[in-house]
Amino acid sequence: MRKDSKLTLLTFLGLLLVGLSSCVPSENNGGGGRSSSRGGTANNTFSVSPNNGRYLTDNPVVLSGDDTLDSSVDLSRFLSPTQTFITENQFLIAPCGAGGASLSQCFEVRKNETSGFITATENRWAFPTTTDEFLQVQTFGNMRDIMDKFHDNLEFSYNLARGYGYPSALPSQLFTSDDNAYWFKNGVLKGYADCGVENNAFYDPAGNIVCMGAIVGNDQVVISPPLKVASDPQVTWHEMGHAFNKVNVNIRQRSFEQSILQETDLGYLFYDEAGSINEGLADFYSFFMNKKTIFAEWALGRYLRQARPISESEDIHAPGFSETASGRLSYPQFVTYDPNEPDVPFEDVHYSGQIASHFFHAFYKSLMDTNICGLSSDNALKMTMHLVFETLAEVGDQTATGYGNLSSTYNVNLNPTNAIEWISKARPITYRRFFQVYSKYFLQTLGNPLYSFCNGREYYRDDYEKLLDSYGLLLFKTYNENGNGTAFGHTGTNTTVTPTNRVKSQLIPKDLLILDQRENAPSAFVIDSQSDVKNAIESLLLGGRIASISSEIDSNFAYNNGNAKVSPGEVVGLAINLFNNSNSTMGGVRVLANDWDHTKAGAPCNNLGDNFPLDSEGAAQLSSGEGAPGGCDWTTRFNGKEPAETGEELAPVCLVELNDDDSTKWVTQDKLRVQMGLPKKRCLGGENETTDCFIRAIKGADHAFYSKLDPQKTWAETLITDEGVPTFNTSNVIFMEVSPSIPPGTTFNCRLRASFTNCEDCHHDATKLNDDYLDYEFSGARPFKLINFRFTVID
Amino acid sequence: MKKGLFFISLILLGAIFFWYQKGNKDDWQTFVKKENQLIKTYPTTSREKKEARIDKGAAKSSAQNSHTQAQSTKRAPASLKKGPPASKTPQNQRITIALPDQTVIKDASPLNKPHKEWKKRLGNEILRFMRPETKVYLKKLESLTVYEKGRPLHVEKVHVKLTTPEGRLFSYNALVDSETGKVVETWNQTNHEPMGGQTKKIRPSGALINDKEESIRF
C-alpha cells in the first residue's frame, strides 16, 4: 500500500472511531445530556432513559436572562441536563384526568395537520433542538404540563365547592358527565408545533386546534431564521388558556348533558370586553405556569416589541404605573393602552385584556399578603383560579340556572332558548358583569366569615372592594346573589357594596351618552363606497361574524355609490357618532340594532323615555290592561319567542315615516310595503319576513362596540391622534341592508339602544334598591339609553 | 388477452372512482368562486385539505396507551337532555333538539323542507360576495330539527373553512337552513394572535350631519 493511501486509511479509521464513540452513553452521565463545547445539552437519543426526553420549561430569554438573543440561538444551551418523562405511548398523545375520571386521549401533537406522528427513537424522546421532532416534544411537554395543572386546579375547585356547600356554579356531575365537561366533548385537542402560519399562533375551537406558527418579521424587521413560536412555552400556555376558557364557559351545559345548538364563546366581535377578558385570562395562564409577570418577551417581545406585562411593576410599562391604589392599570382609562407604544391608543382585545390580567395578579398577591389573607403561593393561585372557574361557568351557562342543580328556575341568561343571545348581545360578558360574578363567589368563599379561609378569618370585604376599585372595576352596587331570573331575581337580600369604597370606579348616568349635538357634528359616519363595503363584508363573512345577506342586495354591491348617504340597494355601514357628555371616561359603549320590544299592536310605544313618537304621529294606543301583556309598559318575558305570549313579538329598530291623507305618522315597515303595493317576496327577508322589509341590520353586524369615550368626546376623537379621518374596525360599525325598492326621499327613524359598562343606571334598578335589572328587561327599553337615529334615503 | 386486460383496467378504475366518491360522500366539499360569479364545486382534494389545514387524522389505531385507564364508569343521575346523544345516532338521521324551556306546538308544520342541494346553496351564499379564487370548504356534522316559536325548523350543523386568494385561513361552525342554505347562527370562530401587523381598518366615505339631509364627504 502506498504511504499516502495508508495515511488516508488511518485518518478515516480514526474519524470513524471518534464518531462511533459518541453513540455510547457516558458512564458518568447517569442519563443526563452531554455538554456541547458551548455549554449546551446535546439532547441525543441515548442521553436519556426510555420514555424520557427534554424540552424547554420556559422561553430562552427567561432561562438565560438575555433579551438580545438571536432567532438562530442554539436552544440546547437552555436545556436542563435533567431528563423528563415524556410518554410511554408510541406517539405524542396524552391522556388526562381529574376527579376520578380520565380520558385516554386528551391531546396530540404533530408538526402540522398533514404530517404523521413522530415516534420515539429507541423509545426515547430526545432530539437535537434544531429538529422538527424536538419542537413537537417541546410543544407536547408544555401542553401536558399546563393541562395537568389546569385539571388539578379544577379538581381542587370542585372539591372545595362540594366541601363548603355554597351555591356553586360547578356542577356535581362535572367529572361524571358523558359529555366530558372537564375537557372537550368531541375529539382530541390537536397541537401543531410548526403549522406554517406567519407571525401568528391561534386556537381554532371549530377544529379544536392549537396552532403554533413562526415569527418572520414585518416591514420594519425581517427575522431569519424565523423564530418558532413553539420555542416560547408562554405562547403555548396562552393558547391553551383559550382552550381552557372554552371548556369553562361550557361547563354547566356539558355537565348536565343539555343539548345545545351552539357552544358558548368568550368574545363575539373583533373587539368586545368578553374577548378582552379571554385574552387577559390567557395571558394570566402564562403566569399560572411560571409566575413571571411579563408575557412572551421571546416570541412577541424580542423582535416585534409586543410583549405584554402582567404587573404594574414591570419595566416595560410606561412611567407612572405602580402596584399602589393610584398606580394601577385601571378601567376604562387604559383599555387602549399598549405598553410598547403608550402614546398611541390601540383598540384591541389583547391590550384591553391587560386590565384583567393585572387584576388577577394583584388579587393573587393580596391573597399571600399576611395583612390580608396570608395564603401560600400555591393556594393563592388556586383560589384566584377557583373564582375564575366559578365565574366562567355561571356567565356562560346555557342551562340558564347559573349555579346549583339543573331546574326550571332560571337565574341567568334569561332561559336556554335565549341564552346565547343574552351572552353575546343583550346582556353580554363585560368587565362589570364578569367581576360582579367573580366578586359574588369571592364573598361566598374567601370573604365568608364562616369559612375562615385566611388563617382564622375571612378576607375582609373592604380590602377586596378597595383592590377592585383601584382597577376601576367596582362597577356594581350589589353582589346580586339573587341572580337575574324573573321568578326570584328581586327576592331576598343582596350584599351592598360600600359606597365609600368606590373612589376610582366611576358610574355615569346613561343620559349623558348622547348623539353628538354640536354644530355640524356628524350623527353617524357612513361607509358606503363599493370597495370599502366589499372589504368589510368579506372580512365579516370570512370571520364567520355575520349570517346571510338578502338576495335583494346585488352581489357586487353595484348600488353602493360612496356618496356618504343611505341609498336604495346599498349595504351601508353606520358608525353612530355618540358623545360622552360627562366628565368621566365611559367604557365598553355598545349600540344595539337588533329587534326589541318597542311596539304593540303594530305601532310604536311612546312611553319608553325617548319622547318618540308623539301620539299624533301614530304612537301605540295602550290596551286597557296597563302592566299586563300587550301593554306598552309590559316587556316580553321570553324575548318574543314564546308562542303563548301573544302580542309580544319583537320589532325591528327602524320605523318609517308615512304620509297619511292628512298627517305624518311613524309606522312599521310593513305598512309602507302595503301602501306601495310591494309584493312580500320583494322584502329583504323574503315573503315570510315583512317587518323589516326595507331596512334591516345584518345579523351579527347588528351591534357595535366601542372601547371607551373620553370625557366630552366622541369615540373618533378619543382614538385618533391627529386631525385625520377616523377609521373603524368591523366591531365599531353596524351594517344595514337597504332595499332597492325604497322610494327615494323616504325617511327612517332607527330606534337604537345604547349602554356602557360603567353606567350608573343601565344595570341597576333604583326602584329595587339598586338590585340588577332582571334578564327579561333587556328585551325592552329600561336598561338602555335610546338613540333615535334618523336619516332619509337619497337616490 | 388484450380485451381482458382492458376490461380489468376499466373495472379497476371504476372501483377506484366508486371508492373515492364513497369516501368523500360525507367528507369535505370545496366551493370556489371563479370569474363572472361562476362557482365550481367538487370533493375537496388532498392538496386543498393541506392548504385549508384540514386534519387528515393521522392513524392512531396502534397508539392506544394500554397503561391508561378507560373513562370512568361513574354515572350521573338521569339528565334532562332532549333527544339521543348525537354520537349514538346513525349519521343520516336527523336529531330533534327541543330546549327545556321551549314550547313545542303539536303537529305544527315545519318552517322549511330539507333540500338536497342545501350545501350547494350554502356554498353559493357564502361566496356570493367574495373575490374570485376564494374557496369555501364545508363539512356537514349533523342534521338537526330545532324549534322556532314552537314550530320545527330543519337545520344542518356544519364546519366551515375558508381560504382567501392570498392564502389566509378562517374557520367556524354554523347552523344552516336545510332548505335555503342560509346561515342561521355561527360560533367557534378562530382566536388569532396576530403579531407583526395591523388589522385592516374601514374608512368612511363621509358622514351624515345631524338630522339634516346633508352629508359631508371625506
HADDOCK unambig.tbl for C-alpha pairs under 7 A between the chains (distance, minus, plus):
assign (segid A and resid 89 and name CA) (segid B and resid 63 and name CA) 6.55 0.50 0.50
assign (segid A and resid 89 and name CA) (segid B and resid 65 and name CA) 5.67 0.50 0.50
assign (segid A and resid 90 and name CA) (segid B and resid 63 and name CA) 5.94 0.50 0.50
assign (segid A and resid 91 and name CA) (segid B and resid 63 and name CA) 6.32 0.50 0.50
assign (segid A and resid 100 and name CA) (segid B and resid 72 and name CA) 6.84 0.50 0.50
assign (segid A and resid 101 and name CA) (segid B and resid 71 and name CA) 6.03 0.50 0.50
assign (segid A and resid 101 and name CA) (segid B and resid 72 and name CA) 4.85 0.50 0.50
assign (segid A and resid 102 and name CA) (segid B and resid 69 and name CA) 6.69 0.50 0.50
assign (segid A and resid 102 and name CA) (segid B and resid 70 and name CA) 6.77 0.50 0.50
assign (segid A and resid 102 and name CA) (segid B and resid 71 and name CA) 5.03 0.50 0.50
assign (segid A and resid 102 and name CA) (segid B and resid 72 and name CA) 6.24 0.50 0.50
assign (segid A and resid 103 and name CA) (segid B and resid 70 and name CA) 6.51 0.50 0.50
assign (segid A and resid 103 and name CA) (segid B and resid 71 and name CA) 5.35 0.50 0.50
assign (segid A and resid 104 and name CA) (segid B and resid 65 and name CA) 6.95 0.50 0.50
assign (segid A and resid 104 and name CA) (segid B and resid 68 and name CA) 5.90 0.50 0.50
assign (segid A and resid 104 and name CA) (segid B and resid 69 and name CA) 6.55 0.50 0.50
assign (segid A and resid 104 and name CA) (segid B and resid 70 and name CA) 6.35 0.50 0.50
assign (segid A and resid 113 and name CA) (segid B and resid 53 and name CA) 5.75 0.50 0.50
assign (segid A and resid 113 and name CA) (segid B and resid 54 and name CA) 6.42 0.50 0.50
assign (segid A and resid 113 and name CA) (segid B and resid 55 and name CA) 4.54 0.50 0.50
assign (segid A and resid 113 and name CA) (segid B and resid 56 and name CA) 6.65 0.50 0.50
assign (segid A and resid 114 and name CA) (segid B and resid 50 and name CA) 6.15 0.50 0.50
assign (segid A and resid 114 and name CA) (segid B and resid 55 and name CA) 6.20 0.50 0.50
assign (segid A and resid 114 and name CA) (segid B and resid 56 and name CA) 6.13 0.50 0.50
assign (segid A and resid 116 and name CA) (segid B and resid 58 and name CA) 5.53 0.50 0.50
assign (segid A and resid 117 and name CA) (segid B and resid 58 and name CA) 6.87 0.50 0.50
assign (segid A and resid 173 and name CA) (segid B and resid 76 and name CA) 6.18 0.50 0.50
assign (segid A and resid 176 and name CA) (segid B and resid 74 and name CA) 5.69 0.50 0.50
assign (segid A and resid 176 and name CA) (segid B and resid 75 and name CA) 5.89 0.50 0.50
assign (segid A and resid 176 and name CA) (segid B and resid 76 and name CA) 5.91 0.50 0.50
assign (segid A and resid 177 and name CA) (segid B and resid 76 and name CA) 6.31 0.50 0.50
assign (segid A and resid 199 and name CA) (segid B and resid 194 and name CA) 6.40 0.50 0.50
assign (segid A and resid 199 and name CA) (segid B and resid 195 and name CA) 4.97 0.50 0.50
assign (segid A and resid 199 and name CA) (segid B and resid 196 and name CA) 6.09 0.50 0.50
assign (segid A and resid 200 and name CA) (segid B and resid 192 and name CA) 6.89 0.50 0.50
assign (segid A and resid 200 and name CA) (segid B and resid 193 and name CA) 5.48 0.50 0.50
assign (segid A and resid 200 and name CA) (segid B and resid 194 and name CA) 5.11 0.50 0.50
assign (segid A and resid 200 and name CA) (segid B and resid 195 and name CA) 5.72 0.50 0.50
assign (segid A and resid 201 and name CA) (segid B and resid 192 and name CA) 6.33 0.50 0.50
assign (segid A and resid 201 and name CA) (segid B and resid 193 and name CA) 5.48 0.50 0.50
assign (segid A and resid 202 and name CA) (segid B and resid 190 and name CA) 6.92 0.50 0.50
assign (segid A and resid 202 and name CA) (segid B and resid 191 and name CA) 5.52 0.50 0.50
assign (segid A and resid 202 and name CA) (segid B and resid 192 and name CA) 4.54 0.50 0.50
assign (segid A and resid 202 and name CA) (segid B and resid 193 and name CA) 5.80 0.50 0.50
assign (segid A and resid 203 and name CA) (segid B and resid 190 and name CA) 5.97 0.50 0.50
assign (segid A and resid 203 and name CA) (segid B and resid 191 and name CA) 5.23 0.50 0.50
assign (segid A and resid 203 and name CA) (segid B and resid 192 and name CA) 6.74 0.50 0.50
assign (segid A and resid 204 and name CA) (segid B and resid 189 and name CA) 6.91 0.50 0.50
assign (segid A and resid 204 and name CA) (segid B and resid 190 and name CA) 4.40 0.50 0.50
assign (segid A and resid 204 and name CA) (segid B and resid 191 and name CA) 6.26 0.50 0.50
assign (segid A and resid 205 and name CA) (segid B and resid 188 and name CA) 5.18 0.50 0.50
assign (segid A and resid 205 and name CA) (segid B and resid 189 and name CA) 6.81 0.50 0.50
assign (segid A and resid 205 and name CA) (segid B and resid 190 and name CA) 6.25 0.50 0.50
assign (segid A and resid 206 and name CA) (segid B and resid 159 and name CA) 6.88 0.50 0.50
assign (segid A and resid 206 and name CA) (segid B and resid 171 and name CA) 6.60 0.50 0.50
assign (segid A and resid 206 and name CA) (segid B and resid 172 and name CA) 5.30 0.50 0.50
assign (segid A and resid 206 and name CA) (segid B and resid 173 and name CA) 5.82 0.50 0.50
assign (segid A and resid 206 and name CA) (segid B and resid 188 and name CA) 5.17 0.50 0.50
assign (segid A and resid 206 and name CA) (segid B and resid 189 and name CA) 6.89 0.50 0.50
assign (segid A and resid 217 and name CA) (segid B and resid 196 and name CA) 6.30 0.50 0.50
assign (segid A and resid 218 and name CA) (segid B and resid 196 and name CA) 5.60 0.50 0.50
assign (segid A and resid 218 and name CA) (segid B and resid 197 and name CA) 6.85 0.50 0.50
assign (segid A and resid 256 and name CA) (segid B and resid 79 and name CA) 6.17 0.50 0.50
assign (segid A and resid 257 and name CA) (segid B and resid 79 and name CA) 6.53 0.50 0.50
assign (segid A and resid 257 and name CA) (segid B and resid 81 and name CA) 6.03 0.50 0.50
assign (segid A and resid 258 and name CA) (segid B and resid 80 and name CA) 6.68 0.50 0.50
assign (segid A and resid 258 and name CA) (segid B and resid 81 and name CA) 4.80 0.50 0.50
assign (segid A and resid 259 and name CA) (segid B and resid 81 and name CA) 5.81 0.50 0.50
assign (segid A and resid 259 and name CA) (segid B and resid 82 and name CA) 6.37 0.50 0.50
assign (segid A and resid 259 and name CA) (segid B and resid 97 and name CA) 6.70 0.50 0.50
assign (segid A and resid 259 and name CA) (segid B and resid 99 and name CA) 6.97 0.50 0.50
assign (segid A and resid 262 and name CA) (segid B and resid 187 and name CA) 6.69 0.50 0.50
assign (segid A and resid 265 and name CA) (segid B and resid 188 and name CA) 6.65 0.50 0.50
assign (segid A and resid 304 and name CA) (segid B and resid 196 and name CA) 5.93 0.50 0.50
assign (segid A and resid 415 and name CA) (segid B and resid 101 and name CA) 6.95 0.50 0.50
assign (segid A and resid 416 and name CA) (segid B and resid 99 and name CA) 6.44 0.50 0.50
assign (segid A and resid 416 and name CA) (segid B and resid 100 and name CA) 6.98 0.50 0.50
assign (segid A and resid 416 and name CA) (segid B and resid 101 and name CA) 6.48 0.50 0.50
assign (segid A and resid 417 and name CA) (segid B and resid 99 and name CA) 6.43 0.50 0.50
assign (segid A and resid 417 and name CA) (segid B and resid 101 and name CA) 6.80 0.50 0.50
assign (segid A and resid 417 and name CA) (segid B and resid 102 and name CA) 6.76 0.50 0.50
assign (segid A and resid 520 and name CA) (segid B and resid 209 and name CA) 6.05 0.50 0.50
assign (segid A and resid 520 and name CA) (segid B and resid 210 and name CA) 6.97 0.50 0.50
assign (segid A and resid 521 and name CA) (segid B and resid 209 and name CA) 5.99 0.50 0.50
assign (segid A and resid 521 and name CA) (segid B and resid 210 and name CA) 6.51 0.50 0.50
assign (segid A and resid 522 and name CA) (segid B and resid 207 and name CA) 5.63 0.50 0.50
assign (segid A and resid 522 and name CA) (segid B and resid 208 and name CA) 5.32 0.50 0.50
assign (segid A and resid 522 and name CA) (segid B and resid 209 and name CA) 4.34 0.50 0.50
assign (segid A and resid 522 and name CA) (segid B and resid 210 and name CA) 5.74 0.50 0.50
assign (segid A and resid 523 and name CA) (segid B and resid 208 and name CA) 5.71 0.50 0.50
assign (segid A and resid 523 and name CA) (segid B and resid 209 and name CA) 5.50 0.50 0.50
assign (segid A and resid 523 and name CA) (segid B and resid 210 and name CA) 4.85 0.50 0.50
assign (segid A and resid 524 and name CA) (segid B and resid 207 and name CA) 5.65 0.50 0.50
assign (segid A and resid 524 and name CA) (segid B and resid 208 and name CA) 5.48 0.50 0.50
assign (segid A and resid 525 and name CA) (segid B and resid 204 and name CA) 6.10 0.50 0.50
assign (segid A and resid 525 and name CA) (segid B and resid 206 and name CA) 5.95 0.50 0.50
assign (segid A and resid 525 and name CA) (segid B and resid 207 and name CA) 4.16 0.50 0.50
assign (segid A and resid 525 and name CA) (segid B and resid 208 and name CA) 6.36 0.50 0.50
assign (segid A and resid 526 and name CA) (segid B and resid 204 and name CA) 5.34 0.50 0.50
assign (segid A and resid 526 and name CA) (segid B and resid 205 and name CA) 5.91 0.50 0.50
assign (segid A and resid 526 and name CA) (segid B and resid 206 and name CA) 5.50 0.50 0.50
assign (segid A and resid 526 and name CA) (segid B and resid 207 and name CA) 5.18 0.50 0.50
assign (segid A and resid 526 and name CA) (segid B and resid 208 and name CA) 6.93 0.50 0.50
assign (segid A and resid 527 and name CA) (segid B and resid 203 and name CA) 6.89 0.50 0.50
assign (segid A and resid 527 and name CA) (segid B and resid 204 and name CA) 4.41 0.50 0.50
assign (segid A and resid 527 and name CA) (segid B and resid 205 and name CA) 5.35 0.50 0.50
assign (segid A and resid 528 and name CA) (segid B and resid 205 and name CA) 6.26 0.50 0.50
assign (segid A and resid 529 and name CA) (segid B and resid 205 and name CA) 6.23 0.50 0.50
assign (segid A and resid 532 and name CA) (segid B and resid 202 and name CA) 6.44 0.50 0.50
assign (segid A and resid 532 and name CA) (segid B and resid 203 and name CA) 6.94 0.50 0.50
assign (segid A and resid 536 and name CA) (segid B and resid 202 and name CA) 6.95 0.50 0.50
assign (segid A and resid 538 and name CA) (segid B and resid 129 and name CA) 6.70 0.50 0.50
assign (segid A and resid 538 and name CA) (segid B and resid 130 and name CA) 5.93 0.50 0.50
assign (segid A and resid 542 and name CA) (segid B and resid 162 and name CA) 6.61 0.50 0.50
assign (segid A and resid 542 and name CA) (segid B and resid 170 and name CA) 6.12 0.50 0.50
assign (segid A and resid 543 and name CA) (segid B and resid 170 and name CA) 6.24 0.50 0.50
assign (segid A and resid 543 and name CA) (segid B and resid 189 and name CA) 6.55 0.50 0.50
assign (segid A and resid 544 and name CA) (segid B and resid 172 and name CA) 6.14 0.50 0.50
assign (segid A and resid 544 and name CA) (segid B and resid 186 and name CA) 6.12 0.50 0.50
assign (segid A and resid 544 and name CA) (segid B and resid 189 and name CA) 6.41 0.50 0.50
assign (segid A and resid 545 and name CA) (segid B and resid 186 and name CA) 6.94 0.50 0.50
assign (segid A and resid 547 and name CA) (segid B and resid 183 and name CA) 4.93 0.50 0.50
assign (segid A and resid 547 and name CA) (segid B and resid 184 and name CA) 5.97 0.50 0.50
assign (segid A and resid 547 and name CA) (segid B and resid 185 and name CA) 6.34 0.50 0.50
assign (segid A and resid 548 and name CA) (segid B and resid 182 and name CA) 5.86 0.50 0.50
assign (segid A and resid 548 and name CA) (segid B and resid 183 and name CA) 5.55 0.50 0.50
assign (segid A and resid 555 and name CA) (segid B and resid 128 and name CA) 5.78 0.50 0.50
assign (segid A and resid 555 and name CA) (segid B and resid 129 and name CA) 5.39 0.50 0.50
assign (segid A and resid 556 and name CA) (segid B and resid 129 and name CA) 6.57 0.50 0.50
assign (segid A and resid 562 and name CA) (segid B and resid 205 and name CA) 5.73 0.50 0.50
assign (segid A and resid 563 and name CA) (segid B and resid 205 and name CA) 6.77 0.50 0.50
assign (segid A and resid 564 and name CA) (segid B and resid 205 and name CA) 5.16 0.50 0.50
assign (segid A and resid 564 and name CA) (segid B and resid 206 and name CA) 4.75 0.50 0.50
assign (segid A and resid 564 and name CA) (segid B and resid 207 and name CA) 5.93 0.50 0.50
assign (segid A and resid 564 and name CA) (segid B and resid 215 and name CA) 6.29 0.50 0.50
assign (segid A and resid 564 and name CA) (segid B and resid 216 and name CA) 6.98 0.50 0.50
assign (segid A and resid 564 and name CA) (segid B and resid 217 and name CA) 6.06 0.50 0.50
assign (segid A and resid 565 and name CA) (segid B and resid 208 and name CA) 6.86 0.50 0.50
assign (segid A and resid 565 and name CA) (segid B and resid 215 and name CA) 6.65 0.50 0.50
assign (segid A and resid 641 and name CA) (segid B and resid 149 and name CA) 5.27 0.50 0.50
assign (segid A and resid 642 and name CA) (segid B and resid 103 and name CA) 6.97 0.50 0.50
assign (segid A and resid 642 and name CA) (segid B and resid 149 and name CA) 5.74 0.50 0.50
assign (segid A and resid 643 and name CA) (segid B and resid 149 and name CA) 5.43 0.50 0.50
assign (segid A and resid 643 and name CA) (segid B and resid 150 and name CA) 6.42 0.50 0.50
assign (segid A and resid 727 and name CA) (segid B and resid 201 and name CA) 5.80 0.50 0.50
assign (segid A and resid 727 and name CA) (segid B and resid 202 and name CA) 5.42 0.50 0.50
assign (segid A and resid 727 and name CA) (segid B and resid 203 and name CA) 4.83 0.50 0.50
assign (segid A and resid 727 and name CA) (segid B and resid 204 and name CA) 6.91 0.50 0.50
assign (segid A and resid 728 and name CA) (segid B and resid 201 and name CA) 5.36 0.50 0.50
assign (segid A and resid 728 and name CA) (segid B and resid 202 and name CA) 4.92 0.50 0.50
assign (segid A and resid 728 and name CA) (segid B and resid 203 and name CA) 6.52 0.50 0.50
assign (segid A and resid 729 and name CA) (segid B and resid 201 and name CA) 5.38 0.50 0.50
assign (segid A and resid 729 and name CA) (segid B and resid 202 and name CA) 6.13 0.50 0.50
assign (segid A and resid 790 and name CA) (segid B and resid 211 and name CA) 6.37 0.50 0.50
assign (segid A and resid 791 and name CA) (segid B and resid 211 and name CA) 6.85 0.50 0.50
assign (segid A and resid 792 and name CA) (segid B and resid 213 and name CA) 6.48 0.50 0.50
